[in-house]
Amino acid sequence: MKDACLYILKRLFLLLATMILVSFLTFLAFRLVSGDPVRTMLGTEATAEQVEALRQELGLSDPFLLRYVHWLKGFFSRDLGVSYSYRQPVWDLISGKLTLSLLLSLLSFALIVAISIPAAIASYRFTGPISGWPRTILNQLGMAVPPFFTGILFSWVFGITLRLFTPGDFPGFQTDALASFIHLFFAACCLAIPRIAMTIRMMRSSLISEMNKTYVLTAISRGNDRKTVLRRHVLKNALVPVITFLGQTLAELVGAGIVVEQVLGLPGLGRFLVTSITHRDYPVVQAIVVILAFWVVLSSLLADLISQAIDPRLRTAALAKGGTA
Amino acid sequence: MLEIRDFHVKFNSRSREAVGGISFTIQDGEILGLVGESGSGKSVTAMSIAGLLPRRQCTYSGDILLDGQDLLHADRSVLRTLHGRRIGVVFQEPMSAMNPLLTVGEQVGEVLRVHTSLSKAERREKVLSAMADVELPEPEVLYGRYPHELSGGQLQRAMIAAAIIIEPSLLLLDEPTTALDVTIQAQILALLRRLNREKGISQLFISHNLAVVRKLCSRVAVMQRGLLVECGDTDDIFFHPSHPYTKNLIAAIPVREHRMQAAAGPFADAKEAGRAVSSPEAGRGAAPDSAVSSSEAGRGAALDSVIEVSSPSSAAGIPAANGTLSKGGE
C-alpha cells in the first residue's frame, strides 16, 4: 500500500514536470516565431512611443527567463494572466470553452467505451455465415470516414433536414440545455465513429488471441460454461491492451475535437486556440497548451493506473520501477 | 473405468488422421502412461477424453466411455457437469495454463465455485487444505499471490491441487513435468504417485519421456503417427518391447554407464539421435538387454536423467536402429 502511494506520487510529480516543460517550450516557441502582439493590438499606425509603453505595461520588455518565471508563479497562484486581445483575465475567457470541449471529449469517449466494448464481444460471439466480409467492410468504412465529413453529413441530415439542431448556432447550456446537449451529442458522434470502429477491431482481435490461450482450456476443463469463461477469464485479459489504446484515444480527443467544433459551430477551446495563435495572444495560447498537455498526461496516467488495477503483472513491474527510482 | 474403442480423429485442415483408430482402457486406480513423439496424437487423445476437442474443426468417431458414459458425443452441458468433478486436467505449461489476472487461491478453488454451493469461507478452507495436500509451502501466503509471483513447480502443484480438489475419478496429465527442471520433476512425480495411492485417483499420464513414464506408471501405451503401436505392463514393455518404435524409444533413454555417449543424442536433433542409436556402442549400451541387467542404481540414473527422449522422426532412422537393437534385445 505504501509502495502504491509512492508510485502514484511519483507519477503525479512526473505529470507536473511534463507540464512545466511543455509550458516552457511553448514560451520559447513564441519567442522564436515572428509576430508581435503589441503591433497586432495597436495596428500599423501606432507610434514607437505607444508601442514601447504597451510593451512596458505588458511586461514584454523583461528578459525572457524572468517573464517565464513570472508566468509560472502566476500559474501556480491560479492567475493565468490577461489576454492581450481581449484585455480580460485568461481564465474567464477560456473556462466556458474549456468546459464545452471537455464535455465534448468525455461524451464521445463515453460513446466509444459504451458502444465498442459490447459490440466487439457481440461481433466475437456472432459467427454466422455472413459475419465475415460485411463486418470488415463496415469496420473499414467506420475507420475511413473523417470526422469533418461526418460533421457535414450530420449537419445536413440531422440539422438541416430533420431540424434536430441548428448547425453553427450553439445555444449554450444556460439558454437551452436540451438543444445544447443534442448539438453536443451529434458532434460527439462524429468524433467517436472512427474510434469506435478502431476499438471494436482491436478488442475483437484481442478477444480472439486470448481465447486461444491455454488458461481458457483450463477454465473449460473446470466446468465453466462459455459465458463464464468469457466474463470471468477472457474479458479482463483482453481489455488490458485496449485500455492503453483508450487512454491514447482520450488524450487525442481534445485535439481532434477542434475540427468538429469548427464544422458544427461549437464555441470550444479548439477554435479559440487557433484565433489566439494568429493574434499572438501568448497568455491565452500558453494556458490552453498547458491544459491540453495536462489532459494528455492525465489520460495516460489514468490508463496506466486502470491497467495496473486489472493486471497484477503490470502492478509488480510498476512497483519494482517505483522502488528503485 | 475409462474405455476408448476404435477412436478416430481427423482435423479438417489436415489430410492425415490425427488419431487413426485406437483402443485402450484405464482400470480403476491405475496410472496409465501414454507415450509418443510430438504429432503422434497423444495430446489429441487426451484432449478428447477431457472433452476439449474442437469439435467443429474435426471429424471423429468411436467411443470414449467414462464409467459407461459417452464423452466423445456428449452434449456440452453434460460435459460441463463432468469437467472438474469427474475429470481433472493438468497442462504442460502451468504459467500459461493459469489465468494471470486471478489469484492462485481463486483458481485452485474454481471447481468448488462452479460445482458446489459452498460459501466463500468454506471454499477458502478447502483450497488451503488442498494446497497443503500438494505440499505447497505457506498456503495462506500463496493463496493471495498471482501466478507470476510463483515458481513453475509451485504453479504446477497449484494446478494439481485445483484438478483434485473434489477428487475426480480421472486425472489427465498432459506432459505435466516437461516444463519443469529435474528435481522439481521428481517431486511432482512423487506427489502424483502419492495422490494415486492415497485417494485412488486414476491417472492418464502423457509424456514423450519414457524414463518419466516408467517411474510413475504401471502400464504404458505407445503411440506413433496416430496409432497405438504397443500397450502393456511397463516392465513388459521395457524388457520385451515388440515394436521397433518402442525399442527405439527405450534405446534413447540414456543410462548411467553410457551417459557420456548418449548425452550427445538427446540434445542433438532427431537425425543425430538416430545416428547415435544406430552406432554400435550406443546401441549396445542403451539396448533393453542392458536395461534388464542394470542394477537399481543404474535404472535410477536412467530415470532421473530427465533428458527428452529424442525419437527419430525420420522413417529411415527406425530400420537402421532396429537392426542393432534386435541383436541386443533378443
Chai-1 contact restraints between the chains, C-beta under 6 A:
chainA,res_idxA,chainB,res_idxB,connection_type,confidence,min_distance_angstrom,max_distance_angstrom,comment,restraint_id
A,T214,B,F91,contact,1.0,0.0,6.0,A-B,restraint_1
A,T214,B,S96,contact,1.0,0.0,6.0,A-B,restraint_2
A,T214,B,A97,contact,1.0,0.0,6.0,A-B,restraint_3
A,Y215,B,A97,contact,1.0,0.0,6.0,A-B,restraint_4
A,Y215,B,M98,contact,1.0,0.0,6.0,A-B,restraint_5
A,Y215,B,N99,contact,1.0,0.0,6.0,A-B,restraint_6
A,L217,B,L52,contact,1.0,0.0,6.0,A-B,restraint_7
A,T218,B,A97,contact,1.0,0.0,6.0,A-B,restraint_8
A,S221,B,A50,contact,1.0,0.0,6.0,A-B,restraint_9
A,S221,B,H83,contact,1.0,0.0,6.0,A-B,restraint_10
A,S221,B,V89,contact,1.0,0.0,6.0,A-B,restraint_11
A,R222,B,G84,contact,1.0,0.0,6.0,A-B,restraint_12
A,R222,B,E110,contact,1.0,0.0,6.0,A-B,restraint_13
A,R222,B,V111,contact,1.0,0.0,6.0,A-B,restraint_14
A,R222,B,V114,contact,1.0,0.0,6.0,A-B,restraint_15
A,G223,B,R80,contact,1.0,0.0,6.0,A-B,restraint_16
A,G223,B,H83,contact,1.0,0.0,6.0,A-B,restraint_17
A,G223,B,G84,contact,1.0,0.0,6.0,A-B,restraint_18
A,G223,B,V114,contact,1.0,0.0,6.0,A-B,restraint_19
A,G223,B,H115,contact,1.0,0.0,6.0,A-B,restraint_20
A,N224,B,V114,contact,1.0,0.0,6.0,A-B,restraint_21
A,D225,B,R80,contact,1.0,0.0,6.0,A-B,restraint_22
A,H233,B,N99,contact,1.0,0.0,6.0,A-B,restraint_23
A,K236,B,L101,contact,1.0,0.0,6.0,A-B,restraint_24
A,N237,B,L101,contact,1.0,0.0,6.0,A-B,restraint_25
A,P312,B,Y146,contact,1.0,0.0,6.0,A-B,restraint_26
A,R313,B,P100,contact,1.0,0.0,6.0,A-B,restraint_27
A,R313,B,H148,contact,1.0,0.0,6.0,A-B,restraint_28
